[in-house]
Structure formats: structure tokens, C-alpha cells
Amino acid sequence: MAIQWFPGHMNKARKALAERVLDIDVVIELLDARLPASSANPMLAHLTRGKRALKILNKQDLADPQVTRLWLDHYNGLSGTRALALDASERSPSQKLISACRELVPNRGGLDKPLRVLICGIPNVGKSTLINSLAGRRIAKTGNEPGVTKGQQRILLADDFELFDTPGMLWPKIEVTQGGYNLAASGAVGRNAMDEEEVSLELLNYLMLHYADLLQQRYRIESVAGLKEIDVLEAIGRKRGAMLGGGRVNVQKAAELVLTDFRAGLIGPITLERPEEWAAWLQLSREYEAQRQVERVARELENASRSSRLVEKLEREADGPAKVKAPPKSKTPGTGGKIWFNTTPKTPGKPKPKGAAGAKPKPKGPAKPGKGPVKPKKPR
């Protein structure tokens, strides 16, 4: 099942962002260090084309440090882009962030030309927590559920440094299937838009390939080698007491346990994607989408052809078979052509008997012998 989540308030935030970005000098995009590419908003990249970008890999303390370095190198290699990593242990990240923004736009600064910065990111990426840390006080509402921030707000970090906050926002269509699962695993997607069992199985599949030792240590499983994802999930359920009657595992409860442990970093420092993996997933997704487009066009052409043939058939049926001409009519002899009738002859009936109307004719007896036919009398 593909993961998609774009509720109404996000569409409203997109329109507000499109207006705000016109006056912005630098766009800060807060990414989840455990899924840097999956948490990068392609819609934001489209809206902020031509703007300087600062990519912040947040929650780096929950991510694999070696993979985080790979992603920092990747983003710092892009034109007009800087990248740095932050985590919850950063006590005063404001100076670090302000310096990075000033390096991107050195010609902005001072009271007459204040640096205007927009900060944005996916839901539940830690944006509000970072803003509170930057401001040195609680000015942004925080929470463990996505979609806590609903409107924009302006924060003055320095006399010539204005920071504009925006609500957490996804995009209408998540192109990469694995990226959707990673977003769901991180908690960026509402619970009503995903199947937690399915998401946990996808997560376990990746962990079994790249972090099997952490998985075994956390849940005290001897080995996950050769096991299927559902087998590991059931083993976790038995270890953690997620059981139903009759010795059956409560798979839903086990899935929730795995997702909660991952989000809290209890399994260990984990990153769910590497730059080369993401490039392969993206290429595969685009090829699949291109194939779907070809099939869609072929179906539309076939449907159009069927419709055309149906219209032709209906038109032929509406015209009906060729009309048969009525038999020619003729004049009744001696009427001067005033009366007409069909020439089809009527079936002859029996002659009416002579005599009174309605009287039955007397039956004739047999002819008398010796007498021939009666001769007519001669007139006198």
C-alpha cells in the first residue's frame, strides 16, 4: 500500500508558503537525519527555486553517524546549498545557524537590509523544538504528533535576522514508495493514513539487512538470519508480552512497539537510506511511473476506439433497414380516376341466395327422369 497524506491544512499552508517565499533570502529545510531524502519536500524545492538553501539534518543523535556524513557531503556538494547536522544536545544552535545563513547571502545584513529566512520541514521533524531553542524561550507549540503547528509566525533572532516559521507540510503525491514507508516509520504521517503492521514489516526488512546486530540486541533474538519479517515481528511480540489468548501473538501491538522504539532511538542509531540507495529507488519509481503513463494512454486510446465503434453501431441501428416501397395503386375502371384502391384482389366469397333477405334457399331435388333441360317460352 502506497503511503499518501495531504490533509486540508497542508494545502492551505502550501498556498501561504508560495506567497511568503517571494520575500525570502534563505530557505532552511529541516530534514530528519534518519531519512534525509525521504523527508526532503519536492514541492518546496519547486516553490523555492533560485533561493539559497540551508539543509539541517535534525535528530542526528538518532541517526547512523557514518551515513550522516555521507548525506552532509552530498548536500554540501550542491550549488547554492549548505548542510549541517543538529541534535537535541545542541544547547545554543542559533549562532551556528545564523552564521551558515549569512555565508549563503553575504550581501544581506544590517537594519536597512535584514536577512529574511524561512524555516520549514515535514511534520514531527522537530522544527518547533529547534525554534524554541533558537529563540531561547518557548514560542512554538511542540508535540509528538504530526501537524501541531497550524499557522505562520515571525521570530526575530537578531536585530537584522528575521525567521519565519511555517506549519509542517508533506506533498500531494509521494513518488518513492520506500520514502513513504520511511516517513510513516518516523511518525511524519497520520495514523489514519497508514497500516502500522505493514510499515513495521518494511522497517524490519531494512533493519535485518543493515542493522541486524542492533535488532538482535534490543529484542534478545539469537539471530534474524533466514527469518522472514513476520517471524521477527512475532518473536518481538513474544519477547515483549504482546500476546492474545491461545498463545497467539498480538501482531498489531508488536508493530506499535517496534515503531515506538525506532522513533525514540531505543533500537540504536539508525539511518533508513543512503544517497546511492535513494538514487536507485528514485530511478526505479520514475521508470514505473513512466510505464504506468504508457499503459494509461493505451487504455484511453482503446476506450476511445471502443466508443467510436459503439457510436457507429448506434447510428446504423437508428437509420434502420432499407424501406420497402408500397405496391403501386391503379384507377378503378369507369370512375374517371376519382377513386383509387389497391390492386390486390379480394378473396371471393359465396354467392348470396335469391329470395327474401335472410331466407334459406330450398334444396333442389334430383332431376326427373326423361326430361331434359327446360326450354325458355317464346314471347306471344
SULPE-V990721 format. One record per run of one state. SS is the DSSP state (a for helix, b for strand, c for the rest). FROM is the first residue (numbers start at 0). LEN is the number of residues. If there is no record, write none. Layout:
((SS & FROM & LEN) (SS & FROM & LEN))
//
This chain:
((c & 0 & 7) (a & 7 & 16) (c & 23 & 2) (b & 25 & 7) (c & 32 & 9) (a & 41 & 6) (c & 47 & 4) (b & 51 & 7) (c & 58 & 1) (a & 59 & 3) (c & 62 & 2) (a & 64 & 12) (c & 76 & 4) (b & 80 & 5) (c & 85 & 8) (a & 93 & 11) (c & 104 & 10) (b & 114 & 7) (c & 121 & 5) (a & 126 & 9) (c & 135 & 17) (b & 152 & 6) (c & 158 & 2) (b & 160 & 5) (c & 165 & 11) (a & 176 & 10) (c & 186 & 4) (a & 190 & 3) (c & 193 & 2) (a & 195 & 15) (c & 210 & 1) (a & 211 & 8) (c & 219 & 9) (a & 228 & 11) (c & 239 & 3) (b & 242 & 1) (c & 243 & 1) (a & 244 & 3) (c & 247 & 1) (b & 248 & 1) (c & 249 & 1) (a & 250 & 13) (c & 263 & 11) (a & 274 & 45) (c & 319 & 9) (b & 328 & 3) (c & 331 & 8) (b & 339 & 3) (c & 342 & 38))
//
